[in-house]
């Protein structure tokens, strides 16, 4: 099928709803994106809170798991891939903070070197599509309604 012309009429190019939603997540205020991550952890039964303004911590969210473990998470609203250096810095923060697990959530992807470096460490990597799938599965809502929550923390 020709996506540009049908019966002589111009036809719009189909838009991938996942790509559109990821673009909206990139463009949303930082606090709203972090709050979306907090809400996901809370929906899973954990306690989570945003740390607020960016600083030198290399993480954005503190989580106390259902079992009482101390976790941290970092949010990256990027268009480009997250590289190995980000994973290394985050792991150093995990050690400094005595976090038993950590997660990096991005709207983009991770480089192969970043994924390889994280292997065998208690670091969970969520790229844009994986984060969206997890949001839909856990919160049981459409992508549009998830991004329309409008809450900040």
C-alpha atoms as one frame of an Amber mdcrd trajectory, in Angstrom:
protein
   0.000   0.000   0.000   1.249   3.436  -0.868   1.015   5.466   2.308   1.271
   8.774   0.513  -1.438   8.458  -2.151  -4.573   6.422  -2.374  -6.995   6.925
  -5.241  -5.113  10.099  -6.118  -5.672  11.591  -2.651  -2.917  12.421  -0.190
  -3.041  10.206   2.874  -1.302  10.897   6.166   1.599   8.695   7.152   0.525
   6.490  10.062   1.960   7.539  13.422   3.217   4.871  15.793   1.323   5.493
  19.076   4.277   4.219  21.110   6.684   6.660  19.428   4.191   9.490  19.919
   3.863   8.646  23.617   7.630   8.453  24.087   7.950  11.880  22.462   5.368
  13.227  24.907   7.344  11.743  27.809  10.531  13.414  26.537   8.752  16.752
  26.360   6.928  16.575  29.696   8.381  18.475  32.675  11.103  16.561  34.487
   9.076  16.484  37.715   6.105  14.902  35.914   8.251  12.183  34.340   9.855
  11.387  37.692   6.407  11.349  39.319   5.222   8.834  36.720   8.085   6.557
  37.802   7.218   7.105  41.493   3.582   6.194  40.791   4.675   2.992  39.065
   6.760   1.884  42.056   3.888   2.746  44.413   1.470   0.736  42.239   3.835
  -2.215  42.717   3.474  -1.873  46.501   6.726  -0.076  47.255   7.234   3.323
  48.883   8.895   5.843  46.578   9.642   9.551  46.589  11.235  12.075  44.269
  14.263  13.917  45.554  13.281  17.130  43.786  15.765  19.471  42.157  18.617
  17.924  40.214  21.879  17.639  42.068  25.113  15.707  42.185  23.495  12.497
  43.433  23.311  10.584  40.119  19.797   9.409  41.073  16.335  10.971  41.245
  14.122   8.624  43.264  14.492   6.750  46.541  12.486   3.548  46.963  11.850
   1.368  49.987  10.795  -2.018  48.682   7.935  -4.079  50.101  10.586  -6.092
  51.941  12.293  -2.995  53.372  15.262  -2.874  50.998  16.749   0.481  49.954
  16.675   1.058  46.186  17.381   4.072  43.993  16.286   5.030  40.476  17.456
   7.485  37.867  15.244   8.985  35.153  16.618  10.029  31.761  14.345  11.889
  29.340  16.714  11.526  26.417  16.352  11.136  22.683  19.842   9.643  22.316
  21.037   6.351  23.745  22.188   6.091  27.356  25.816   5.022  27.474  28.062
   3.003  29.728  29.376   6.033  31.657  25.868   6.780  32.963  25.534   3.194
  34.205  28.952   3.349  35.888  28.125   6.630  37.665  24.764   5.270  38.766
  26.374   2.101  40.123  28.833   4.242  42.101  25.821   6.086  43.571  24.228
   2.743  44.471  27.365   1.724  46.366  27.641   5.128  48.054  23.973   5.012
  49.108  24.095   1.321  50.121  21.244   0.590  47.696  20.581  -3.104  47.195
  19.013  -2.512  43.753  18.714   0.263  41.239  16.888   1.133  38.059  17.574
   3.498  35.209  14.460   4.473  33.302  14.907   6.254  29.979  12.724   7.404
  27.128  15.521   6.363  24.760  17.556   3.168  24.479  20.734   1.868  26.075
  23.933   1.316  24.123  25.107  -2.295  23.858  28.113  -1.413  26.060  25.787
   0.010  28.730  23.683  -3.159  28.731  26.787  -5.330  28.858  28.291  -3.334
  31.750  25.068  -3.633  33.802  24.924  -7.425  33.426  25.519  -9.261  36.685
  24.840  -6.138  38.735  21.602  -5.341  40.590  20.713  -2.666  38.026  17.477
  -2.847  36.036  17.453  -1.009  32.705  14.132   0.166  31.259  14.241   1.746
  27.817  11.303   3.743  26.469   9.299   0.821  25.031   9.932  -1.399  28.085
   8.891   1.401  30.448   5.666   1.985  28.485   4.835  -1.732  28.486   5.442
  -1.920  32.234   3.262   1.140  32.850   0.430  -0.359  30.814   0.710  -3.762
  32.474   0.917  -2.499  36.066  -1.358   0.511  35.910  -3.741  -1.118  33.433
  -4.431   2.021  31.474  -4.002   3.388  27.988  -0.870   5.318  27.133  -2.830
   8.530  26.683  -4.505   8.293  30.090  -1.189   7.492  31.790   0.364  10.680
  30.447  -2.709  12.745  31.169  -2.397  12.304  34.936  -1.046  15.855  35.373
   0.348  15.265  38.856   3.629  16.561  40.147   5.388  15.828  43.371
